[in-house]
Amino acid sequence: MLDTSQRGITFTGSGAAAPESLLSNDDLSKIVDTNDEWISSRTGIKTRHIASPEVTLCELATAAGKQAIANAGITAAEIDLIILATSTPDDLFGSASKIQYLLGATRAVAFDLTAACSGFVFALVNAAQFIRTGTYQNVLVIGADILSRWLDWSDRRTCVLFGDGAGAVVCQATKDGDRLLGFEICSNGAQNDCLNLPFSGQSAALSETVSIAKGTYQPIFMKGREVYRFAVAKVPEVIEKALFRADRTPEQIDWLILHQANQRIMNSVADRLKIPPEKVISNVASYGNTSAASIPIALHEAIASDRIKPGDLIATSGFGAGLTWGAAIFKWG
């Protein structure tokens, strides 16, 4: 049997990738009735990366994964498990196995996890359980989405918000203390109609007695005000619960990294937790809402720029469709 005594998780490498094509607010003003001031004042978004038709989710996720593995100082062949958090796989059956192949992670098992914009936090928590039980030593967690595929580009309520990208983190087993100090994850399907990407089909008869629904998924639908109210109420609450489990206080947080959905939401959450603006990591102006990719992209950029250093205490929270939300308190490195 594996010795799982005092077995914990540490975070050793990060990576990110985004499409080269940029779409600014001024560009959007030529597509829908909007302008830079309207978008910026309501969301904080100035531009977003948009995947061209030939760019695949697997390519973005693989690029982010390769960078994270290299920064962790290990090889792809040492990865035991890959968890891909996404709502927009290239293949409806899942894209994690294709990414495993592209990475050359020949020993790894791989699977997709769908929890929308909360996906990275949910995947991180899942990775911790596999490591703590001694099942796996090295886990690659990837958050990646190409939401531009699923937008109604004539709907200014949604098309101005989203962008494409991927971020990744390598999690490894350690007996030198557990860096994931506390977490809390939640769901409420009663509010599913506030934000969804539904299937819509028309009845098609196969025989006199058997019919099927033939169709496809519809563009993203969102009730903006309801989602905003949900986020500003639930996110501070779930972070406080995760902090309680971690035996930490908001004052001890070095960095707050929220899902990059809306700058006003991030400001409201920080204000409620009494976390000063200089401790809030934000790149929403440059990326928009990249769903499951938003937290790991922001995390990687802060690490790469030496803002986040080994030992720093990070509070992170994802929230979105489902509705789902969650928080994790961890130390980097």
TORSEZA-902541 format. One line per 4 residues: number of its first residue (from 0); their letters; for each residue x, y, z of C-alpha. Coordinates in steps of 0.05 Angstrom, whole numbers, plus 5000, padded with zeros to 4 digits. Each point is the difference from the previous one (the first is absolute). Layout:
# residues N
NUM> a> X Y Z | ...
***
This chain:
# residues 333
0> mldt> 5000 5000 5000 | 5021 5072 4987 | 5023 5040 5060 | 4952 5059 5001
4> sqrg> 5019 5027 5068 | 5010 5075 5000 | 4994 5000 4924 | 4982 5068 4973
8> itft> 4998 5040 4936 | 5047 5054 4974 | 4997 5044 4938 | 5063 5001 4959
12> gsga> 4987 5026 4930 | 4952 5045 4962 | 4987 5016 4927 | 4952 5037 4955
16> aape> 4982 5008 4927 | 4953 5044 4960 | 4983 5009 4926 | 5039 5055 4963
20> slls> 4938 5034 4972 | 4975 5059 5042 | 4931 5031 4999 | 4996 5069 5032
24> nddl> 4939 5037 5025 | 5006 5046 4940 | 4998 4939 4955 | 4937 4977 5034
28> skiv> 4967 5067 4989 | 5002 4984 4926 | 4963 4935 5012 | 4947 5019 5052
32> dtnd> 4970 5063 5029 | 5053 5013 5054 | 5062 5041 5014 | 5064 4998 5041
36> ewis> 4972 5044 5056 | 4938 4957 5008 | 5039 4935 5004 | 5058 5026 5042
40> srtg> 4957 5034 5052 | 4955 4939 5010 | 5051 4944 4996 | 5071 5027 5001
44> iktr> 5014 4963 4934 | 5039 5035 4945 | 5020 4943 4954 | 4996 4924 4995
48> hias> 5037 4944 4964 | 4957 4964 4948 | 5017 4932 4970 | 5002 4999 4924
52> pevt> 4965 4942 4965 | 5063 4958 4995 | 5017 5006 5074 | 4976 4942 5044
56> lcel> 4989 4995 5074 | 5049 4942 5002 | 5055 5044 4971 | 4990 5055 5051
60> ataa> 4995 4951 5058 | 5061 4962 4977 | 5041 5064 4994 | 4981 5021 5071
64> gkqa> 5013 4930 5026 | 5069 4996 4969 | 5020 5066 5031 | 4975 4978 5069
68> iana> 5037 4933 4996 | 5065 5035 4979 | 4993 5050 5057 | 4989 4943 5049
72> gita> 5066 4970 4979 | 4972 4933 4980 | 4983 4966 4934 | 4933 4982 4969
76> aeid> 5017 4927 5010 | 4998 5011 5075 | 4928 5026 5000 | 4952 4949 5031
80> liil> 4934 5036 4989 | 4973 5056 4957 | 4935 5035 5020 | 4973 5046 4946
84> atst> 4949 5050 5026 | 4960 5024 4939 | 4930 5012 4975 | 5022 5005 4927
88> pddl> 5038 4937 4981 | 5018 4988 4927 | 4964 4934 5006 | 4935 4992 5039
92> fgsa> 5027 4934 5027 | 5059 5038 5031 | 5067 5030 4981 | 5045 4980 5059
96> skiq> 5025 4936 4968 | 5020 5037 4936 | 5038 5049 5043 | 5034 4942 5036
100> yllg> 5023 4975 4932 | 5023 5068 4976 | 5041 5011 5063 | 5033 4932 4996
104> atra> 4975 4984 5070 | 5001 4926 4985 | 4989 4978 5073 | 4943 5047 5015
108> vafd> 4926 4986 5004 | 4959 5059 4977 | 4928 5024 5007 | 4957 5062 4990
112> ltaa> 4965 5035 5056 | 4943 5048 4987 | 4982 5053 5051 | 5001 5061 4955
116> csgf> 5036 5060 5028 | 5010 4963 5067 | 5035 4944 4963 | 5072 5015 5018
120> vfal> 4984 5003 5075 | 4960 4936 4996 | 5057 4966 4962 | 5052 5024 5050
124> vnaa> 4960 4970 5057 | 4993 4934 4961 | 5075 4998 4987 | 5013 5009 5075
128> qfir> 4958 4939 5017 | 5038 4955 4952 | 5066 5024 5028 | 4981 4997 5073
132> tgty> 4976 4928 4995 | 5066 4980 4968 | 4968 4981 4934 | 5041 5048 4958
136> qnvl> 5065 5039 5009 | 4997 5053 4944 | 4935 5030 4975 | 4992 5051 4944
140> viga> 4938 5044 5009 | 4979 5039 4938 | 4945 5052 4994 | 4983 5015 4927
144> dils> 4942 5028 4961 | 4983 5028 4931 | 4935 5034 5015 | 5002 5042 4937
148> rwld> 4973 4938 4964 | 4936 5003 5040 | 4982 5074 5001 | 4945 5037 4965
152> wsdr> 5042 5056 4970 | 4938 5043 4991 | 4984 4998 5075 | 5040 5056 5034
156> rtcv> 4981 4974 5069 | 5045 4939 4991 | 5046 5009 4940 | 5039 5056 5034
160> lfgd> 5017 4958 5060 | 5037 4938 4978 | 5068 4981 4972 | 5040 4937 4987
164> gaga> 5061 4970 5035 | 5032 4946 5042 | 5038 4996 5066 | 5033 4943 5037
168> vvcq> 5031 4981 5066 | 5042 4939 5020 | 4981 4971 5068 | 5049 4952 5034
172> atkd> 5000 4956 5061 | 5042 5022 5059 | 5011 4981 5073 | 5026 5069 5015
176> gdrl> 4933 5030 5020 | 4935 5006 4961 | 4994 5064 4959 | 4926 4994 4987
180> lgfe> 4976 5025 5067 | 4925 5002 4990 | 4944 5000 4949 | 4925 5003 4991
184> icsn> 4962 4982 4936 | 4925 5010 4988 | 4944 4991 4948 | 4929 5025 4993
188> gaqn> 4963 4972 4940 | 4938 5040 5018 | 5035 5060 4968 | 5022 4962 4937
192> dcln> 4957 5045 4956 | 5042 5061 5019 | 5059 4979 4958 | 5001 4942 4952
196> lpfs> 5017 4973 4932 | 4940 4956 4985 | 4986 4946 4949 | 4941 5015 4955
200> gqsa> 4971 4949 4954 | 4939 4988 4956 | 4962 4935 5000 | 5020 4952 4944
204> alse> 4962 4935 4991 | 5039 4935 4993 | 4938 4958 4995 | 4926 5005 5015
208> tvsi> 5014 4991 5074 | 5071 5027 5010 | 5024 5072 4994 | 5065 5035 5018
212> akgt> 5021 5072 5011 | 5045 5023 4944 | 5038 5064 5008 | 5061 5032 5032
216> yqpi> 5021 5043 5059 | 4977 5072 5000 | 5042 5062 5016 | 5016 5020 5071
220> fmkg> 4941 5030 5037 | 5009 5042 5062 | 4957 5040 5047 | 5053 5051 5016
224> revy> 4969 5033 5061 | 4984 4934 5033 | 5070 4973 4988 | 5030 5064 5028
228> rfav> 4958 4997 5063 | 5016 4926 5008 | 5075 5013 4994 | 5006 5059 5048
232> akvp> 4959 4962 5052 | 5028 4930 4995 | 5074 5011 4983 | 5020 5036 5065
236> evie> 4960 4949 5039 | 5034 4940 4968 | 5069 5031 5009 | 4985 5012 5074
240> kalf> 4980 4927 5007 | 5064 4977 4966 | 5041 5046 5044 | 4966 4971 5062
244> radr> 5019 4930 4977 | 5071 5025 4988 | 5003 5034 5069 | 5018 5065 4967
248> tpeq> 4970 5070 4998 | 4991 5049 4942 | 5055 5043 5030 | 5050 4943 4989
252> idwl> 4985 4995 4925 | 5058 5022 4956 | 4961 4996 4935 | 4928 4994 4979
256> ilhq> 4990 4968 4931 | 4927 4998 4980 | 4968 4973 4937 | 5012 5057 4951
260> anqr> 4927 5013 4981 | 4990 5073 5017 | 5043 5052 5035 | 4941 5027 5039
264> imns> 4987 4931 5029 | 5073 4993 5020 | 4999 5069 5033 | 4937 4984 5038
268> vadr> 5027 4934 5026 | 5065 5031 5022 | 4963 5057 5035 | 4956 4951 5038
272> lkip> 5061 4960 5022 | 5039 5065 5016 | 5056 4979 4953 | 5037 5061 4972
276> pekv> 5000 5010 4924 | 5076 4989 4995 | 4990 4928 5022 | 4948 4985 4945
280> isnv> 5028 4967 4937 | 4962 5023 4939 | 5012 4991 4925 | 4927 5004 4978
284> asyg> 5016 5063 4960 | 5044 4960 4953 | 4964 4933 4997 | 4927 5008 5018
288> ntsa> 4965 4940 5030 | 5038 4937 4978 | 4957 4955 5044 | 5040 4942 5030
292> asip> 5065 5030 4973 | 4994 5067 5035 | 5029 4983 5068 | 5060 4959 4976
296> ialh> 5017 5053 4947 | 4999 5055 5053 | 5039 4956 5048 | 5053 4985 4949
300> eaia> 5009 5072 4979 | 5009 5021 5073 | 5051 4945 5011 | 5038 5015 4936
304> sdri> 5004 5074 5018 | 5026 4983 5071 | 4940 5030 5034 | 4982 4933 5031
308> kpgd> 5059 4968 5035 | 5009 4931 5033 | 4964 4997 5066 | 4949 5054 4984
312> liat> 4930 4987 5024 | 4949 5002 4944 | 4924 5000 5004 | 4965 4982 4936
316> sgfg> 4927 4992 4980 | 4964 4979 4938 | 4926 5011 4986 | 4954 4991 4942
320> aglt> 4951 4956 4961 | 4967 4943 5036 | 4996 5040 5042 | 5066 4979 5032
324> wgaa> 5049 5036 5044 | 5059 4982 5044 | 5062 5025 5034 | 5069 4974 5016
328> ifkw> 5053 5026 5048 | 5071 4979 4983 | 5073 5018 5004 | 5039 5004 4936
332> g> 5062 4958 4993
***
